Amino acid sequence: MSDPVEAGRVEGLAVEGVGFQGEGWARLEALGFLSIPHAWPGDVVDVRHGAPRRGRAWAEVVAWRARSPERVDPACADYDRCSGCALRHVALERELAWKASEACAILARYAPSAPPVELDVVDAGVRSGHRARGRFACAVEGGAVRLGLRAITLEREILDLRGCPAQSARFLEVIQALGAALDAAPAVAASLRAVEVRTGADAAALACLAVEADPAAAAALEALATAALAPLGVRVALEIEGEEAAEPPPSLPIALSGWGVTVQAPRTSWVHATPACGEAMVGWVVSRLGGRRRAAALDLCAGVGTVTAHLAQRAARVLAVDADHRGLAALQAAAHEAGAAHVQTRAGRAEVILRKLRAAGERGLEVAVINPMRLPLGAATLEHLAPLGVREIIYLGPAAVSAAKDLEALHGAGYLLQRAAVLNLHPGTAHFMLGLHLRWGDDVDFEIIKG
C-alpha cells in the first residue's frame, strides 16, 4: 500500500462502516478516518484523498477493486459523482435499516435513560420523481452552462443535473426549459448564481433566480427566464445579492390534505420537498393522536399548516405559532376558506409566545405538536409547556441530534417518551426526521428497541 499522507492516494482500501452523512469510512493509522461518499461496507476501493483535518479526510473513489453484495443499481447516470443523494446505491430496505440504527444510536447517546419504546419506520415508498422543489447552482465554464449540484470529487465542481431522477416531472420540465434558454445565452447566464424551483398544487410552479447585484444583468436574466417559462405557466422571481427579498414574496398553492383546500405558501416559507413523504409523516402524527378529541391543541412551529389542518379536526381550539408571519397569514386564510374559525395564529419566537401565554393564564392546551427547524428549541422554551396544560407532545425533529437534545430537556420537564419514529422525508439521502411521542408524568422505565 502506498504512503497515504505523502501520495494522497490509497489502494486496495476495504470500507469498514457508514458515517452519519451516509458515506463509507475506513481507518488508517497514518491518516485517521477516511470518509468516502457512495462507498459501502464490503467495497474495496482505490481512493484519492484530501488533507486530513481533525482526524478525518475526505476521499473519492478512483477505482473499484470489489463491490459489496448489498449494492444495487442507483438508477442515475450521474450518481458516481453527484452529492445530492447519498444512499441510492443500496436498496430502500437497507437504507431504512441504517436510518433506524442511526436513530437508536443518537437516542442512546444524547437522550436520557428512558422508555422500551418501539421505533416506527415511516416511508412513502418513493425513490424517484418525488421531489417537488430543489435549488440548483449555476456556473458557466468554457462557454457551457451547468445547472446542478456540487460533485463529490475533491475539486467539488458543479455537475449538470437537468435529468435528476429524484426530481418530479414538472420540476424537470421547468429546469430543462430554463437550461435551454441559458445555453443559448451564456453571457446572460454568467450572472446567475442559483435557481430554486418550487412546484405545487395543480401544476403550479415558481422559479426564483439568485443573481448578482447588477441591475442590467438581473433584468436580462428575468426577461430570458420569463420568455422561456411563461408559456409553461411558471412564475419567475428574482433574489438579488445584498438586497432584501420582494415584499410580499411570491407564493405557490400547496395542498392541505386535512382541509381539502390549498394554502398560498410564500416562497420564504418552508414546505415539504417531497409531498408524499410529508403525507406519510402526517399519517404517523394522526396515528399517535388517536381518535380522542381535545379541548385545545398547540401547533408550535406550525409553518403553513400541514399539521394544523389535521389538529383542527381533533381539537375544539387550535393555536398555531410560528416566527414566519407570512406563512401564518397564509395558514389563517386557508383556515377561513375551510371554515375552521377555531384556528388562531400567533406570530413570534416560540419562547416569547409561550411565556406570554403563561402570563395571560392559559392552562388548557392539552396536546402540542412541535416541528422546529434544525436547531433545538432548548429548555428555556420547552419548560413552558407543562404549565400551559400540555400533557402530550408529538415532536417532529428535522435534525435527529437536535431532537434528542430537546428530548433530554422535555424529560427534565416531566415528559416521558412513549414511542419514536424514523420519518423518511428525504429518500435516497442520509437525512431523516426523528419523531417523538411523549406524555407528561407517566412513571415507566424503558429502553429503546427497534420495531
N, C-alpha and C positions, 0 to 999 in steps of 0.2 A: 504494500500500500504506500502511495506517495505521501510526503510530508504535508499534512493539511494546512498548517499555518503558513508555510512558505509558498506553496504552489497554488493555494486557493481551489484545490480540486481533490476529491476523494473518490477512489474507485472501489467497486465491489462492496458498497455500504449496505448493510442489512437494516431495514426500517424496523424499529422496535415498538413504537406506540403511536398514539394520536394525541396531538396537543389541543388546547382549548379553542383554537381557531379552525380545527378540523385538519390541520396539517400533520403529516407524518414527522416523526422525530427519531433521532439516533444519538447516542452518546459517544464522544471521542475524548480520550484523556487529554490530548493536547489542545482541544478546542472547546470542550463543554458540549452543550446541546446543539445539534444541527436541526433546524426546522425546515421541512421540505414540503411545500404545497403539493397537493394532489398525490402524495405518496401514502401507502397503507402498510400496516404490518404484514410481512410476508414478501414485500417487494425487495429486490436487491438492485441497487442503482449506482451509476456514476454521477457525481454531482459537482457543480461549481458553486463555491460559497463566497459570501461577502465577509467583511471583517467582523469578528466576534465582539459583542457588547454585552456586558453583564452576564457572561457565561453562556451566551447564545448567539448563533449566527444563522442567517437565512441562506438557503441554498436553492438551486434549480437543477432539475434532472437534465443531464445531457445524454444519458444512455440508460436503457433498461436491461439489466442482466437477467432478471426474473420478475414475474408479476404475481401478486397474491392471488390465490384461487377465489378470493372474495370480490375481486374486481369485476365490474360489469361495463358494458359499453355506455359512456356518458351521453350518447346521442347528441353530441355537439362537436362540430368540426373545429371549433376554436378552443375547446376545453383544455388542451395541454398547456395553453399559455394564458388563459383568462383568469382574472382574480375575482370574478363575480360570484361563482359557485365554488364551494369547497368539497362537496361530498357527492357529486353526481357519479363518481367512479365506483360507488358501492350501491347495492340495492337499497330501496327505500326502507325495507325492514331492518337492514343493518344500520342505516343512518339513524333510525328511530331508537334502536337499541343503544347506540353510542350516546345519543342525547339523553336517554333515560339514565344511563350510567353517569354521565356528567352531572345531571341534576342531583342524583343521590350523593355524589362526591361533594358538590357545592353545599348541599344541606348539611351533610355530616361535618363539613369543615367550618362553616360560618354560622349555622343556625344553632340554637340552644338544644340541649338534650330534650327531646320531646317525643310526641306520639308515634306505636306502629301504625303509620298511615299508609294507605295504598297510594301508589304513584300511577295515575292515569296517563296514557299516551294518546293525545288527541291530534289527529291528522286528517286532512281533507282528501287524501289520496291523489293529489295532483303534483306533477313534477315538470310539466311542460305547458307552455301557453297560459300560465297562471297569473303573471304579474301585470297589474293594471296601471302601474306607474313606475317610473325609473328616471335616473339622471345620468346622462352620458357626457363625458368630457369631449372637447373638440380640439383638434390640432391639425395644422397644415404643414406637411413635411414634403419637400421636393415637389411642391405644386399639387400634392394629393391630400384630400381631406379625410381625416379619420374621426369617426364618431363612435365612442365606446368607453371602455374601462381600461385601467392600467393592467399591464401584463404581469405575470408572476415571475418574469425574468428579473435578474438583478438590475437591469437598466430601467425597468418599470415604464417602458414606452406605452403609449396608448394603442390599444388593439381595437380595430374597427369591428363593431358587433351589430351591424344592422340586421343580421339574421338571428339574433339571440333566441334560442328555443325556450327560454324561461318567460319571455315577454308575450303578451297577448297578441292576437292577430291585429286588433285595432291599433295597439301601440306600434307594431312593426309597420303597419300601413303609414302611420304618421311619420315615424323616424326615417323610413325609406324615401318618402316623398320629399321631406326636408333635405335629406342627404343628397338626393339627385340634384336639387336646386343649388346646394352648396358646392357640389362637384363642378358645376358649370360656372361658378364664380368664386374661385379660391381666394381672390384678393378680398372679397367681401367676407368670406368665411374666416379670414385670419383674425378678425376682431371678436369672434365668438369663442367664449371660454367653455361653456357647457350648455346643454339643453335638457330641461326637465319636461317629460311628457306625462300627463295625467289623463286617464280615461275614466269615464263614469257611466251613469245610467243612460240607456237609450243611445249608445254610441257617441255620447258627448265626449269631447276631447279638448285639452288645453296644452299648448306648447309654450313654455317660458324660456326665453333666451337670456343667458347670462353674458353680458357684453362689456367691452371696455368703455371707460368713461369718455367716449369720443362721440359727440352728438351726430356728426355726419356719418360715422361708421355705424352707429346704432340705428339711425334712420334707414340706411341702406339695408341692413340686416332685417329690420322689421318689414320693409317693403318686399324683400325677396321671400321671406318666410310666409308672409300673408298671401302673396301671389301663388305660392306652392300649396298652401294648406287650406285656404278659404274654400276652394272647390270641394274639399273633403269635409267641410263643416267644422274645421278646427280653429279655435280662437288662438291668437298669438299675443303674448305679453312680454315685456322687457324687464330684466333685472340688471340695472346699470351699476357698475362698480362704484362704491363710495356714495351712492345715492340711496335715499330711503325708498322703500317699495311704494308702488302706486297706492293711492288712497281713494276709494277702497280697493283691495286687491281683487283680481278676477276670481270668479267662483265656478264650481262644477257640480252638477247634480249627482248625488250619491244616494243609492237606495238604502232606506232604513227598514229592514225586514220586520221589525217589531210593530211598526205602524202602517206599513204598506204605502208609504209616501217617500218622496225624496227630500234630502236636505241640500241646500245650496252651500256646499263646503268651500270656504275661501281657500285660495291656493296656499296661504300661510298656515292653514290648519292641518293637523296630522290626520291622515286617513290610511286605511289598510292598503298595503301594496298588493296583497292577494285577497280579493274579496271572499273566495271560497274558504280560505283558511280563517279569515275573520269570522265567518259564519260558524265554522266549527268551534272556534273559541267561545262565541256567544252561546252555542249549544251546551258547552260544558258549564258555563255560568248558570244558565237556566236550569240545568240538571241539579246543580248544587243548591239553588234557591228552592227547588221543590214547588209544591202546589199551594203552600200556605200563604195567605195574603197578609201583608204587613200594614201597619198604620202609616208608617213613614219610612222612606229609604233615602240614603245619601249616595250620589254618584260623584265620587271625588276624582278629579282629573277626567271630566266627562267628555272632553273633545266635542265633536259634532253630534254625539248622541247615539252611537252604535249600541251601547248597553242601556242607555237611558230609556229608549223606546220599549225595551223588554221589562225594565223595572216598573215602568208606568202601568203595565198590565198586572203587576203583582203588589202594588202598594197604593194606598189611598192618597198619599202625598209623596212627591219625589223632589229632592233638591239636587240640582246639578251644579257642580262647582268646577271652575277651571280658570287659569290665568289668561286663556285665549278668549278675549271678549268678543272677537268677531265670530269665532266658532260657536260660542254660546248664543249669540244673537241668531245665528242660523238655526241652531237647535230649537230655540224658542219659537221661531217662525214655523218650523216643521211641526212642533207640538201643537201650535194653534191650528194648523191645517188638519192635523189628525184628531182634533177635538179633545186634546189632553190638557185641559185647563189646570189640572192638579200638578203639573210640572212647573217648577220655579227654577230660576237660574241666579247664580251669584258669581260675578267675575272678580278674580283677585288671587293672590297667593293663598295656597291651601292653609298654611299655618295661621295667617291673619283672619281668614274667613271662619275657621273653626274656633278661634279664640273669641271672635265677636259673637258667634252663635252661643257659646257658653255664657258670655256676659249677658246676653239677652234672655237667658233662662231656657234655652232649648234643651229638652231632655227626651224627646220621643223618637229619635232616629234609630230604629231597631236594627237595620241592616245597612252595610256600606259596601259598595263595590269601588275598589281603588285601582286605578290604572295610570301610574306615573310614567314619566319618561325614563331615561336610563339611570338617573341618579336616585339614590334612596331618599325617601321623604324625611326619615330620621325621627328620633324620639320626640323632639320638640314639637313636631306636627302630630305624630300618632298618639301622643299622650292625651289629646283632647277627645278622642273617640269614645272611650268608656263613659266619661261624664256626660256626653251628649246622648247616652242611652244605647249606643251601638253594642249589640250583643253578638253579632255575626258579621264576619268580614270575608269578602272574596277579593283577593289581591291578585292582580294581573301584572307581572313584572317583566318588561321587555329585556331587562338585564338581570340574569339569574343571580349573580352575586349581590347586586343591589337589593333584590327581593329577599334574599336570605338574610342580609343585614337588617332590613326592615322587619323581618320575622323575629329577629332577636329583640328588637325594640317593642314589638307587639307582645311578645312573650313576657317581657318585663312589665307591660301594662295590664297583664292578666288574661291575655288571649292564648289559647292553645290550638295547635294545628290539628285539623281533623282529616284532611285529605290534600294531596298535592298532585300537580299535573305538569307534564311537558306538553306545551301547546305549540305545535309545529307551524308557526306563522310564515316561515321562510324555508320551504323545502329545497333541498339540494345545497343549502349553506350550513354553516356551523351554528347559526343563531336559532334560539328558541325562546319562547316566553315561559316563565315559571308561574304556574297558577297555584294559589294557596287558599284553602278554605279553613277559616278559624272561627272558634266560638269562645266567648268570654266565660271564664270561671269553671270550665269542665275539669274535674280533678282526675285526670288519667295520665298514665305514663306510657310512652310509646317510642318505638324506633322506626326508622324509615325502611320500608320494604317495597320492592318493585312488584307491581301487579300486572 
